[in-house]
Amino acid sequence: MISVACIVLSYRTASVLEWLGKIIHQNHNQRRMDGMKYFIFARQWGWLTSGIALGLTFLLAVMIIKPMGVSTQFVIFDGIVWNSVDSSLIIENTAQKSGYASDNAYLNKSGGKYAANVANPLNYSFIFVISMFFGGFLAKKLQKPTSSTDKQARIAPPVWRSRFGDSALKRYSAAFIGGVLVLFGARLAGGCTSGHMMSGMMQTSLSGYLFALSAFLIAIPTALILFKKGA
């Protein structure tokens, strides 16, 4: 009888341990899924996570297609709009390497490379920039603000509000003007922060390091002057 009781007790104990193991395993998986969900849908990633994600994205682009560049495509978009109202802007020219030419010196440079992109814009670089807008819109929808503080932070960060107030119009106007200045400077330099700084430095390009050094030499004093009262 004692032997039978021991066997039954051992069987029940093993069953209970197996049941507890399943619960612990399920809870562990659930916590892992909750953690992944929180990570993906977090309102804002930290600087380290964002930096690693950005670096991996650029590396993946280089390995699969080619280095990223953004600012050139704004020029291509301008050319598309211009060419839609003035069909003489871009013409076919077999003497050019690209097969296209333009009276505009900027669009005509590099053997009419930009002129060809204006005539045939559906390529990787142009679609990539268009996709950035949809990506930003999708991220905004997925990461809904959870409080009034979150809503204010979406309009402007605290350091901006403490210096310039809560006006959304002022914030968006400043961002637009800043974007225009950055784009103008990027085209003068032949590339932007993505093309020169990120993609260029990844390829150990001297122009990439010079661009990054110049950007920080200007950006840091400008930020100190603009935000000195709110810092």
N, C-alpha and C positions, 0 to 999 in steps of 0.2 A: 504493500500500500504506500509505503514511504517513497519507494522508487517511482511509482506511478504519479504520486503527488509532485515529486521533483520534476518529472518530465513535463507534466501539465504546467507547473509554475515556470519552468524554463521557456516553454512555448509561448506562454502569455507574456512573459517578460520580453522575449524577442519581438513579439507582435507590437507591444507597446513602444519599444525602442524604434522599430521600423516606422511606426505611425508618427512618433515625434520627429524622426529624421525627415520624413516627407514634409511635415509642417515647417520645420526649420528651412528645408530646401526651398519650399514655396515662398516663405517669407523673404528668404535671401534673394530669390529671383524677382519678387515684387519690389523689394527695396532697390534692386539694381535697375529695374525698369523705371521706377519713380525717379531714380537718380539721373538716368539718361534723359527722361522727359524733361526734368527740371533743367538739365544742362542745355538741351537743344532749345527750349523755349524760354530760357532766362532772358530777362529784359535787357541785360547788358553783360557781355563777357568781360572778364578781367583783362589787363594789358598782356599778361603772359599767354593766356589762352588765345586771345585774338592774334597776337604776334605769331604763335605757332601755326594757327589755322591759315593766316595770310601767307606765311612762308611756304607751307605745304601746297597751298593753292597755286602760288607762282611756280613752284618746282614742278607740279603736275602739268601746268600749262606748257612749260619748257619741254618736258619729256614727251608730251603727247602731240602738241601742235607747234607753238612758237612762243617766245616771250610776250608778255602782255604789254599793251600800250593803249592809251585811251584818248589823249588830247587830239591826235591826228584825225580821229573820226568826227570830231566836232567841225573841223575844217571841211571834211568830206560832206557832212550834212549841209553846211553853208553852201557848198558847191552844188549840191542836189537842188536846193531851193532856188539858187541863182539860175541854174541851167533850166529849171522848169519854166522860167519867165523869159529866158534869153537862150534860145537853142543854139546860138552861135558860140556860146562859151566853150563847149566841148565839141571837138570834131574828130573824125577818124583820120589818122595819118599814119600810113604804113612806113614812113621814114623814121618814126619814133619807135623806140624799143618796145613800148607798151601797146602801140597801135593807136594811141590817142594823143591829142595835143590841145592846147588852150592858149588863148591870147593872154590869159592871166599868168604872170611869171611864176607865181607860187604853185599853182596847179600844174604848170607845165614842167616843173623841175623833175629831176631824176628820170629823164626820158619819158615824161608824161605819166608817171606812176599815179599821181593823185588824180589826174584827169581821167585815167582809166577806172579808178575806184569810184569817181563820181558817175561815170557812165554805167558801171556795173557794181553797185554798192553791196550786193548780197554776198558778202564774204565773211570769214570768221571774225575779223576785227570789228566790223560794223555791227554784226549781230550780237557780238559780245557786249558792246556798249549799250545797245538797245535793251539787252537782257538785264543790264544793271538796274534800269528803272523798274522793271517788273520784279526783280529780286528785292529791291528796296521796298516796293509796295507790299510784296508778300510778307516780308519780315515785319513790317508795321502791323499788318493784319493779325499775324500769329502772336505777336508780343503785345497784347492789349494792356493798357495802363491799369493798374490795380488801385490807384488812389489819385486824389487831386495833385499830390506832390509829383507823381509819375507824369501826369498830364503836363504840368508846368515844366518838368525836366525835358519833355519831348520838344517843347517850344524853345527852351534855352537852358543851358546848365546853370547851376547856382552861381558860379563865378561871373557869368555874364549878367544875370539878373541883379546881382548885388552892385554891379557897376553901371548898367544901362537900363535897368528896370524890367518890367514884365511885358512890354509891348511886343506882340508877335510880329507886327509889321516892321518894327525897327530891326528885330532879329533877322527876319527873312530878307529884308532889304540889304542888310550888312553882309549876309551870307552870299546873296546874289552878286553884289559888287565885288566881294572878295573872290568869288569864283571866276568872274570875268577877268579880273587882274591876274589871277593864277593862270588862267587859260592863255591870256595874251603873252605872259612871260614864258609859259611853256613852249609856245610856238616859236618865240624868239630864240629859245634855247634848243629847239629841235626835239623836245620831249618833255614829259611831265613827271610827276612823282612816281607814277607806275612804270613808265617807259625808261626814264633815266635812273631814278633812285633805286627802285626795287629790281626791275629786270636788268638794268645796267650793272648794278653792284653785284648781282648774282653771277653775272658773266665776267666779273672783274674788269669792267670797262672803266677807264680813267675818267671819261666824261660823267659817268654815273657818280663816282666819288666826289668830283668837283661840284656837281649839281647838288648833291646832298649837303656838302659842306657849306655851299652858298645859301641853301635854303635855311639851314639852322642858324647861320650867322645873321640872317635877316629876321627870321621868325622869332627867335628868343628875345632880342631887344624890343621888337614890335609888341610882343605879348606883355613884356614887363611894363612898357609905356601905357598900353591900352588898359591893362587890368590892375595897375598899381593900387588904385583905391579899393578895388574889390578883393585883392589878394590878402 
